[in-house]
């Protein structure tokens, strides 16, 4: 706090408690509750920061990793228009493979792991989950991910998603690429950066399983799901993957040392 600023940190719901999404409109659980928590926090800041010496007409939002992706999402949603004026994305954006999910069917799988014996019925599943212990929800929520999910770089079972129907608080009702192109936040001053050697987080996994380097040597791996215009196996996607791959490789092969320097935002800039 060496600068003349007012710093506000916020909290929001995570995992299944923050991002459960169900298709049945009458239940009013479309998803993205965690992001909607952030919207409410921004509204509070806008309305009250002047009481603490802040300027409601000069609000900058920023975050790192999941916070960077959240910042990017907040720049795209109409729910936040006018609530802030500048943004900083540090080592995270909406194109990171862990920042977007299709989680509507995972509520049923989670309920099954917790002992649910009924059919695929949103109402029954929802009532069952509301009676579960929060500890059990968090203990089992990632166990619903399949081998196919792992192959597709899906890291979290519940996260930001396209909402299946529109409500007055709807945060995301368009495809990711469309929101990126048309987001109101494209017009505000924005900084993108990365944390030095952030790939250390993944180096431990590679040392335990060196075969991960072979997976990373597949060009398609380098293309974020939201960036490709066509199918992931198409020649266009492979060509794009080759371009991005050259950023991270030494002598044509990825190395654990080089991966320590990988920036999530490099893919965003591509």
C-alpha positions as CSV (number, residue, x, y, z in Angstrom):
1,X,0.0,0.0,0.0
2,X,2.8,2.4,-1.0
3,X,0.6,4.1,-3.6
4,X,-2.3,6.5,-3.3
5,X,-5.0,3.8,-3.9
6,X,-7.8,2.1,-2.1
7,X,-7.5,-1.7,-2.4
8,X,-10.5,-3.9,-2.1
9,X,-10.4,-7.7,-2.1
10,X,-13.5,-9.8,-2.6
11,X,-14.6,-13.4,-2.0
12,X,-16.8,-15.6,-4.2
13,X,-18.2,-19.1,-4.1
14,X,-16.2,-21.9,-5.7
15,X,-16.7,-25.4,-7.1
16,X,-20.1,-26.9,-7.1
17,X,-21.3,-24.3,-4.6
18,X,-20.4,-21.5,-7.0
19,X,-20.9,-23.0,-10.4
20,X,-23.6,-25.7,-10.3
21,X,-25.7,-25.4,-13.5
22,X,-29.0,-27.2,-14.2
23,X,-31.1,-27.1,-17.3
24,X,-34.5,-26.9,-15.6
25,X,-35.5,-23.3,-15.7
26,X,-38.0,-23.5,-12.8
27,X,-35.2,-24.4,-10.4
28,X,-33.4,-21.1,-11.2
29,X,-29.9,-22.6,-11.0
30,X,-28.5,-21.6,-14.4
31,X,-24.9,-21.4,-13.2
32,X,-22.1,-18.9,-12.7
33,X,-23.2,-18.0,-9.2
34,X,-19.5,-17.4,-8.3
35,X,-19.2,-14.8,-11.1
36,X,-22.4,-13.2,-10.0
37,X,-21.0,-12.9,-6.5
38,X,-18.2,-10.8,-8.1
39,X,-20.8,-8.6,-9.9
40,X,-22.5,-7.9,-6.6
41,X,-19.1,-7.0,-5.0
42,X,-18.4,-4.6,-7.9
43,X,-21.7,-2.9,-7.5
44,X,-21.0,-2.5,-3.8
45,X,-17.6,-1.0,-4.5
46,X,-19.1,1.4,-7.1
47,X,-21.7,2.6,-4.7
48,X,-19.6,2.8,-1.5
49,X,-15.9,3.3,-2.4
50,X,-16.2,7.1,-2.1
51,X,-16.9,6.6,1.6
52,X,-13.4,5.2,2.0
53,X,-11.6,7.7,-0.2
54,X,-12.1,5.8,-3.5
55,X,-13.1,7.2,-6.8
56,X,-16.2,5.5,-8.3
57,X,-15.3,6.9,-11.7
58,X,-11.8,5.3,-11.7
59,X,-12.0,1.7,-10.7
60,X,-9.4,-0.9,-11.9
61,X,-10.1,-4.6,-11.4
62,X,-7.3,-7.2,-11.5
63,X,-6.5,-10.8,-10.7
64,X,-3.9,-13.6,-11.1
65,X,-4.6,-17.1,-12.5
66,X,-8.3,-17.7,-11.8
67,X,-8.5,-14.0,-10.9
68,X,-7.1,-13.1,-14.3
69,X,-9.8,-15.3,-16.0
70,X,-12.4,-13.7,-13.7
71,X,-11.3,-10.2,-14.7
72,X,-11.6,-11.3,-18.4
73,X,-15.1,-12.6,-17.8
74,X,-16.1,-9.4,-16.1
75,X,-15.0,-7.5,-19.1
76,X,-17.3,-9.5,-21.3
77,X,-20.6,-9.6,-19.5
78,X,-23.3,-6.9,-19.8
79,X,-23.9,-7.3,-16.1
80,X,-20.8,-5.3,-15.3
81,X,-21.0,-2.5,-17.9
82,X,-20.0,0.8,-16.2
83,X,-18.9,-0.9,-12.9
84,X,-15.1,-0.5,-13.6
85,X,-12.9,1.4,-16.0
86,X,-9.5,-0.5,-16.4
87,X,-8.4,-4.1,-16.1
88,X,-5.2,-6.1,-15.4
89,X,-5.0,-9.8,-16.4
90,X,-2.1,-11.7,-14.7
91,X,-1.5,-15.3,-15.9
92,X,-5.1,-16.1,-16.7
93,X,-7.8,-15.4,-19.2
94,X,-11.1,-17.0,-20.4
95,X,-9.2,-19.1,-23.1
96,X,-7.3,-21.1,-20.5
97,X,-8.6,-24.7,-20.7
98,X,-9.5,-24.7,-17.0
99,X,-11.5,-21.4,-17.2
100,X,-14.6,-22.8,-19.0
101,X,-16.7,-25.9,-18.4
102,X,-19.8,-27.7,-19.7
103,X,-21.0,-28.8,-16.3
104,X,-24.8,-29.3,-16.7
105,X,-24.6,-33.1,-16.6
106,X,-22.0,-33.3,-13.7
107,X,-24.6,-32.6,-11.0
108,X,-26.1,-36.0,-11.6
109,X,-22.7,-37.7,-11.6
110,X,-21.8,-36.0,-8.3
111,X,-25.1,-37.0,-6.7
112,X,-24.5,-40.6,-7.8
113,X,-21.1,-40.6,-6.1
114,X,-22.8,-39.3,-2.9
115,X,-25.4,-42.1,-2.9
116,X,-28.2,-40.8,-5.1
117,X,-30.2,-43.8,-6.6
118,X,-32.8,-41.9,-8.7
119,X,-33.0,-41.0,-12.4
120,X,-31.5,-38.1,-14.3
121,X,-34.0,-35.5,-13.0
122,X,-32.8,-32.0,-12.2
123,X,-35.3,-31.4,-9.4
124,X,-34.6,-34.6,-7.5
125,X,-30.8,-34.2,-8.0
126,X,-30.9,-30.6,-6.8
127,X,-32.9,-31.6,-3.7
128,X,-30.5,-34.4,-3.0
129,X,-27.4,-32.1,-3.3
130,X,-28.9,-29.4,-1.1
131,X,-29.1,-32.0,1.7
132,X,-25.5,-33.1,1.3
133,X,-22.7,-32.0,3.6
134,X,-20.5,-29.2,2.1
135,X,-17.4,-31.2,2.9
136,X,-18.7,-34.2,0.9
137,X,-19.6,-32.0,-2.0
138,X,-16.0,-30.7,-2.2
139,X,-14.5,-34.1,-1.5
140,X,-16.2,-35.8,-4.5
141,X,-16.8,-33.0,-7.0
142,X,-13.6,-33.5,-9.0
143,X,-14.1,-37.3,-9.0
144,X,-16.8,-36.9,-11.6
145,X,-14.2,-36.1,-14.3
146,X,-13.6,-38.9,-16.7
147,X,-10.5,-40.1,-18.6
148,X,-11.9,-38.3,-21.7
149,X,-12.1,-35.0,-19.6
150,X,-8.4,-35.4,-18.7
151,X,-7.5,-36.0,-22.4
152,X,-9.3,-32.7,-23.2
153,X,-7.4,-30.8,-20.5
154,X,-10.5,-30.4,-18.3
155,X,-9.2,-29.7,-14.8
156,X,-12.3,-28.7,-12.9
157,X,-15.8,-30.2,-12.9
158,X,-17.6,-27.0,-12.0
159,X,-16.7,-23.6,-13.4
160,X,-17.8,-20.8,-15.7
161,X,-20.3,-22.0,-18.3
162,X,-22.8,-21.0,-20.9
163,X,-26.1,-20.6,-19.0
164,X,-28.9,-22.8,-20.5
165,X,-31.5,-20.1,-20.2
166,X,-31.6,-16.3,-19.7
167,X,-32.5,-14.7,-16.4
168,X,-32.4,-11.0,-15.2
169,X,-29.0,-11.8,-13.6
170,X,-27.6,-13.8,-16.6
171,X,-23.9,-13.5,-16.8
172,X,-23.1,-15.6,-19.9
173,X,-25.7,-16.3,-22.6
174,X,-23.5,-16.3,-25.7
175,X,-20.7,-18.6,-26.9
176,X,-17.3,-17.6,-25.5
177,X,-15.8,-16.5,-28.8
178,X,-18.8,-14.2,-29.5
179,X,-18.6,-12.7,-26.1
180,X,-14.8,-12.1,-26.6
181,X,-15.4,-10.3,-29.8
182,X,-18.3,-8.1,-28.6
183,X,-17.6,-7.6,-24.9
184,X,-18.0,-4.0,-23.8
185,X,-14.6,-4.2,-21.9
186,X,-12.7,-4.4,-25.2
187,X,-12.7,-0.6,-25.2
188,X,-11.1,0.0,-21.8
189,X,-7.4,0.2,-21.0
190,X,-6.1,-3.3,-20.3
191,X,-2.8,-4.8,-19.2
192,X,-1.8,-8.5,-19.7
193,X,1.1,-10.1,-17.9
194,X,2.3,-13.3,-16.3
195,X,4.0,-14.6,-13.2
196,X,7.7,-15.5,-13.6
197,X,8.3,-19.3,-13.7
198,X,4.6,-20.0,-13.1
199,X,5.1,-23.4,-14.9
200,X,6.7,-24.7,-11.7
201,X,3.2,-25.8,-10.7
202,X,3.2,-28.2,-13.6
203,X,6.9,-29.3,-13.5
204,X,6.2,-31.5,-10.4
205,X,3.5,-33.3,-12.4
206,X,5.9,-33.8,-15.3
207,X,8.7,-35.2,-13.1
208,X,6.2,-37.7,-11.7
209,X,4.9,-38.6,-15.2
210,X,7.4,-37.8,-18.0
211,X,4.9,-39.0,-20.6
212,X,3.1,-35.7,-20.1
213,X,5.8,-34.2,-22.3
214,X,4.8,-36.4,-25.2
215,X,1.2,-35.1,-24.8
216,X,2.4,-31.6,-24.8
217,X,4.3,-32.3,-28.0
218,X,1.0,-32.7,-29.8
219,X,0.3,-29.4,-31.6
220,X,-3.4,-29.4,-30.9
221,X,-2.6,-29.3,-27.1
222,X,-1.4,-25.7,-27.6
223,X,-4.7,-24.4,-29.0
224,X,-7.2,-23.2,-26.4
225,X,-10.7,-24.7,-27.0
226,X,-12.2,-21.2,-27.5
227,X,-9.6,-20.1,-30.0
228,X,-10.1,-22.6,-32.8
229,X,-12.7,-21.7,-35.5
230,X,-13.0,-25.3,-36.6
231,X,-12.7,-28.8,-35.2
232,X,-9.7,-29.5,-33.1
233,X,-8.5,-32.2,-35.5
234,X,-8.7,-29.9,-38.5
235,X,-5.7,-28.8,-40.6
236,X,-6.4,-25.2,-39.6
237,X,-6.2,-26.0,-35.9
238,X,-3.0,-28.1,-36.3
239,X,-1.4,-25.2,-38.2
240,X,-2.3,-22.8,-35.4
241,X,-1.0,-25.2,-32.9
242,X,2.4,-25.3,-34.7
243,X,2.7,-21.5,-34.5
244,X,1.9,-21.4,-30.8
245,X,4.1,-24.4,-30.1
246,X,7.2,-22.6,-31.3
247,X,7.0,-20.2,-28.4
248,X,7.4,-22.9,-25.8
249,X,9.8,-25.4,-27.4
250,X,13.6,-25.8,-27.5
251,X,14.9,-27.7,-30.6
252,X,11.5,-28.8,-31.5
253,X,10.7,-30.6,-28.2
254,X,9.1,-29.2,-25.0
255,X,11.2,-29.4,-21.9
256,X,10.3,-29.1,-18.2
257,X,12.7,-26.1,-17.8
258,X,11.1,-24.3,-20.8
259,X,7.6,-25.0,-19.5
260,X,8.4,-23.1,-16.3
261,X,8.4,-19.9,-18.4
262,X,5.1,-20.6,-20.2
263,X,2.6,-17.7,-19.9
264,X,-1.1,-18.3,-20.0
265,X,-1.6,-15.0,-21.7
266,X,0.7,-15.8,-24.6
267,X,-2.0,-18.0,-26.0
268,X,-4.5,-15.2,-25.5
269,X,-2.4,-12.8,-27.4
270,X,-2.0,-15.3,-30.3
